[in-house]
Amino acid sequence: MNILNPLIVTDPGILKTNIITKLNNNLKTTAKIYSEVQG
Protein backbone atom coordinates (compact mmCIF):
# COMPACT_ATOMS: atom_id res chain seq x y z
CA MET A 1 0.00 0.00 0.00
CA ASN A 2 1.06 3.53 -0.66
CA ILE A 3 -0.58 5.40 2.22
CA LEU A 4 0.33 9.09 2.14
CA ASN A 5 -1.56 10.47 5.16
CA PRO A 6 -2.13 7.68 7.69
CA LEU A 7 -4.44 8.14 10.65
CA ILE A 8 -5.22 5.96 13.61
CA VAL A 9 -8.45 6.08 15.60
CA THR A 10 -8.09 4.34 18.94
CA ASP A 11 -8.94 4.60 22.61
CA PRO A 12 -6.77 6.36 25.22
CA GLY A 13 -5.72 3.03 26.76
CA ILE A 14 -3.93 1.97 23.58
CA LEU A 15 -1.90 5.19 23.64
CA LYS A 16 -0.38 4.07 26.96
CA THR A 17 1.24 1.11 25.20
CA ASN A 18 4.00 1.08 22.58
CA ILE A 19 1.75 -0.17 19.79
CA ILE A 20 1.39 3.27 18.17
CA THR A 21 5.16 3.78 18.24
CA LYS A 22 5.68 0.42 16.55
CA LEU A 23 3.15 1.32 13.86
CA ASN A 24 4.73 4.72 13.21
CA ASN A 25 8.18 3.14 12.98
CA ASN A 26 6.92 1.06 10.05
CA LEU A 27 5.30 3.95 8.17
CA LYS A 28 6.95 6.39 5.80
CA THR A 29 5.27 9.31 7.59
CA THR A 30 3.94 9.72 11.13
CA ALA A 31 0.27 8.85 11.52
CA LYS A 32 -2.20 11.32 12.99
CA ILE A 33 -3.69 9.90 16.18
CA TYR A 34 -7.31 10.39 17.26
CA SER A 35 -8.03 8.91 20.67
CA GLU A 36 -10.70 11.13 22.19
CA VAL A 37 -13.42 10.55 19.57
CA GLN A 38 -16.91 10.46 21.10
CA GLY A 39 -19.56 8.41 19.30
Jmol script that loads the backbone (N, CA, C; Angstrom):
load data "model"
ATOM      1  N   MET A   1       0.834  -1.188   0.000  1.00  0.00           N
ATOM      2  CA  MET A   1       0.000   0.000   0.000  1.00  0.00           C
ATOM      3  C   MET A   1       0.876   1.248   0.000  1.00  0.00           C
ATOM      4  N   ASN A   2       0.363   2.254  -0.615  1.00  0.00           N
ATOM      5  CA  ASN A   2       1.065   3.528  -0.662  1.00  0.00           C
ATOM      6  C   ASN A   2       0.231   4.572   0.075  1.00  0.00           C
ATOM      7  N   ILE A   3       0.230   4.501   1.395  1.00  0.00           N
ATOM      8  CA  ILE A   3      -0.577   5.402   2.218  1.00  0.00           C
ATOM      9  C   ILE A   3       0.207   6.688   2.443  1.00  0.00           C
ATOM     10  N   LEU A   4      -0.376   7.819   2.040  1.00  0.00           N
ATOM     11  CA  LEU A   4       0.326   9.094   2.138  1.00  0.00           C
ATOM     12  C   LEU A   4       0.046   9.840   3.434  1.00  0.00           C
ATOM     13  N   ASN A   5      -1.174   9.753   3.952  1.00  0.00           N
ATOM     14  CA  ASN A   5      -1.563  10.470   5.163  1.00  0.00           C
ATOM     15  C   ASN A   5      -2.263   9.517   6.127  1.00  0.00           C
ATOM     16  N   PRO A   6      -1.506   8.664   6.807  1.00  0.00           N
ATOM     17  CA  PRO A   6      -2.135   7.681   7.686  1.00  0.00           C
ATOM     18  C   PRO A   6      -2.761   8.322   8.915  1.00  0.00           C
ATOM     19  N   LEU A   7      -3.843   7.718   9.390  1.00  0.00           N
ATOM     20  CA  LEU A   7      -4.440   8.140  10.650  1.00  0.00           C
ATOM     21  C   LEU A   7      -4.864   6.908  11.419  1.00  0.00           C
ATOM     22  N   ILE A   8      -4.849   7.045  12.725  1.00  0.00           N
ATOM     23  CA  ILE A   8      -5.220   5.956  13.614  1.00  0.00           C
ATOM     24  C   ILE A   8      -6.281   6.477  14.563  1.00  0.00           C
ATOM     25  N   VAL A   9      -7.397   5.772  14.639  1.00  0.00           N
ATOM     26  CA  VAL A   9      -8.454   6.083  15.600  1.00  0.00           C
ATOM     27  C   VAL A   9      -8.435   4.968  16.629  1.00  0.00           C
ATOM     28  N   THR A  10      -8.243   5.330  17.885  1.00  0.00           N
ATOM     29  CA  THR A  10      -8.094   4.341  18.944  1.00  0.00           C
ATOM     30  C   THR A  10      -8.642   4.888  20.252  1.00  0.00           C
ATOM     31  N   ASP A  11      -8.515   4.118  21.300  1.00  0.00           N
ATOM     32  CA  ASP A  11      -8.943   4.599  22.612  1.00  0.00           C
ATOM     33  C   ASP A  11      -7.711   5.030  23.410  1.00  0.00           C
ATOM     34  N   PRO A  12      -7.903   5.848  24.447  1.00  0.00           N
ATOM     35  CA  PRO A  12      -6.767   6.356  25.220  1.00  0.00           C
ATOM     36  C   PRO A  12      -5.910   5.257  25.850  1.00  0.00           C
ATOM     37  N   GLY A  13      -6.484   4.118  26.162  1.00  0.00           N
ATOM     38  CA  GLY A  13      -5.717   3.030  26.759  1.00  0.00           C
ATOM     39  C   GLY A  13      -4.638   2.495  25.845  1.00  0.00           C
ATOM     40  N   ILE A  14      -4.918   2.447  24.556  1.00  0.00           N
ATOM     41  CA  ILE A  14      -3.926   1.967  23.585  1.00  0.00           C
ATOM     42  C   ILE A  14      -2.736   2.927  23.514  1.00  0.00           C
ATOM     43  N   LEU A  15      -2.997   4.217  23.698  1.00  0.00           N
ATOM     44  CA  LEU A  15      -1.902   5.193  23.644  1.00  0.00           C
ATOM     45  C   LEU A  15      -0.888   4.976  24.761  1.00  0.00           C
ATOM     46  N   LYS A  16      -1.287   4.332  25.836  1.00  0.00           N
ATOM     47  CA  LYS A  16      -0.384   4.074  26.959  1.00  0.00           C
ATOM     48  C   LYS A  16       0.574   2.921  26.673  1.00  0.00           C
ATOM     49  N   THR A  17       0.360   2.219  25.580  1.00  0.00           N
ATOM     50  CA  THR A  17       1.238   1.113  25.199  1.00  0.00           C
ATOM     51  C   THR A  17       2.205   1.592  24.118  1.00  0.00           C
ATOM     52  N   ASN A  18       3.055   0.705  23.646  1.00  0.00           N
ATOM     53  CA  ASN A  18       4.003   1.080  22.584  1.00  0.00           C
ATOM     54  C   ASN A  18       3.527   0.666  21.194  1.00  0.00           C
ATOM     55  N   ILE A  19       2.269   0.283  21.078  1.00  0.00           N
ATOM     56  CA  ILE A  19       1.748  -0.168  19.785  1.00  0.00           C
ATOM     57  C   ILE A  19       1.797   0.945  18.741  1.00  0.00           C
ATOM     58  N   ILE A  20       1.403   2.155  19.117  1.00  0.00           N
ATOM     59  CA  ILE A  20       1.389   3.272  18.165  1.00  0.00           C
ATOM     60  C   ILE A  20       2.810   3.583  17.700  1.00  0.00           C
ATOM     61  N   THR A  21       3.759   3.550  18.607  1.00  0.00           N
ATOM     62  CA  THR A  21       5.162   3.778  18.241  1.00  0.00           C
ATOM     63  C   THR A  21       5.634   2.735  17.244  1.00  0.00           C
ATOM     64  N   LYS A  22       5.294   1.490  17.481  1.00  0.00           N
ATOM     65  CA  LYS A  22       5.681   0.422  16.552  1.00  0.00           C
ATOM     66  C   LYS A  22       5.061   0.641  15.179  1.00  0.00           C
ATOM     67  N   LEU A  23       3.795   1.048  15.144  1.00  0.00           N
ATOM     68  CA  LEU A  23       3.150   1.322  13.860  1.00  0.00           C
ATOM     69  C   LEU A  23       3.846   2.466  13.133  1.00  0.00           C
ATOM     70  N   ASN A  24       4.087   3.570  13.841  1.00  0.00           N
ATOM     71  CA  ASN A  24       4.728   4.722  13.214  1.00  0.00           C
ATOM     72  C   ASN A  24       6.132   4.393  12.723  1.00  0.00           C
ATOM     73  N   ASN A  25       6.838   3.525  13.413  1.00  0.00           N
ATOM     74  CA  ASN A  25       8.185   3.140  12.979  1.00  0.00           C
ATOM     75  C   ASN A  25       8.165   2.385  11.655  1.00  0.00           C
ATOM     76  N   ASN A  26       7.028   1.814  11.293  1.00  0.00           N
ATOM     77  CA  ASN A  26       6.915   1.059  10.046  1.00  0.00           C
ATOM     78  C   ASN A  26       6.252   1.849   8.925  1.00  0.00           C
ATOM     79  N   LEU A  27       5.916   3.096   9.184  1.00  0.00           N
ATOM     80  CA  LEU A  27       5.299   3.949   8.173  1.00  0.00           C
ATOM     81  C   LEU A  27       6.325   4.925   7.617  1.00  0.00           C
ATOM     82  N   LYS A  28       6.065   5.401   6.409  1.00  0.00           N
ATOM     83  CA  LYS A  28       6.953   6.394   5.800  1.00  0.00           C
ATOM     84  C   LYS A  28       6.764   7.764   6.434  1.00  0.00           C
ATOM     85  N   THR A  29       5.556   8.053   6.907  1.00  0.00           N
ATOM     86  CA  THR A  29       5.265   9.308   7.594  1.00  0.00           C
ATOM     87  C   THR A  29       4.583   8.982   8.919  1.00  0.00           C
ATOM     88  N   THR A  30       4.560   9.935   9.831  1.00  0.00           N
ATOM     89  CA  THR A  30       3.939   9.722  11.131  1.00  0.00           C
ATOM     90  C   THR A  30       2.428   9.829  11.006  1.00  0.00           C
ATOM     91  N   ALA A  31       1.733   8.870  11.573  1.00  0.00           N
ATOM     92  CA  ALA A  31       0.272   8.854  11.525  1.00  0.00           C
ATOM     93  C   ALA A  31      -0.308   9.889  12.477  1.00  0.00           C
ATOM     94  N   LYS A  32      -1.442  10.455  12.090  1.00  0.00           N
ATOM     95  CA  LYS A  32      -2.198  11.321  12.986  1.00  0.00           C
ATOM     96  C   LYS A  32      -3.015  10.418  13.901  1.00  0.00           C
ATOM     97  N   ILE A  33      -3.027  10.738  15.187  1.00  0.00           N
ATOM     98  CA  ILE A  33      -3.691   9.903  16.178  1.00  0.00           C
ATOM     99  C   ILE A  33      -4.935  10.614  16.694  1.00  0.00           C
ATOM    100  N   TYR A  34      -6.058   9.896  16.691  1.00  0.00           N
ATOM    101  CA  TYR A  34      -7.307  10.387  17.260  1.00  0.00           C
ATOM    102  C   TYR A  34      -7.730   9.393  18.333  1.00  0.00           C
ATOM    103  N   SER A  35      -7.708   9.837  19.593  1.00  0.00           N
ATOM    104  CA  SER A  35      -8.030   8.910  20.673  1.00  0.00           C
ATOM    105  C   SER A  35      -9.149   9.400  21.582  1.00  0.00           C
ATOM    106  N   GLU A  36      -9.641  10.580  21.346  1.00  0.00           N
ATOM    107  CA  GLU A  36     -10.704  11.130  22.191  1.00  0.00           C
ATOM    108  C   GLU A  36     -12.005  11.303  21.409  1.00  0.00           C
ATOM    109  N   VAL A  37     -12.228  10.469  20.413  1.00  0.00           N
ATOM    110  CA  VAL A  37     -13.424  10.550  19.574  1.00  0.00           C
ATOM    111  C   VAL A  37     -14.624  10.054  20.375  1.00  0.00           C
ATOM    112  N   GLN A  38     -15.676  10.832  20.408  1.00  0.00           N
ATOM    113  CA  GLN A  38     -16.908  10.458  21.098  1.00  0.00           C
ATOM    114  C   GLN A  38     -17.952  10.054  20.064  1.00  0.00           C
ATOM    115  N   GLY A  39     -18.578   8.911  20.263  1.00  0.00           N
ATOM    116  CA  GLY A  39     -19.560   8.411  19.302  1.00  0.00           C
ATOM    117  C   GLY A  39     -20.977   8.647  19.706  1.00  0.00           C
TER     118      GLY A  39
END
end "model"
wireframe off; spacefill off
backbone 0.3
color backbone group
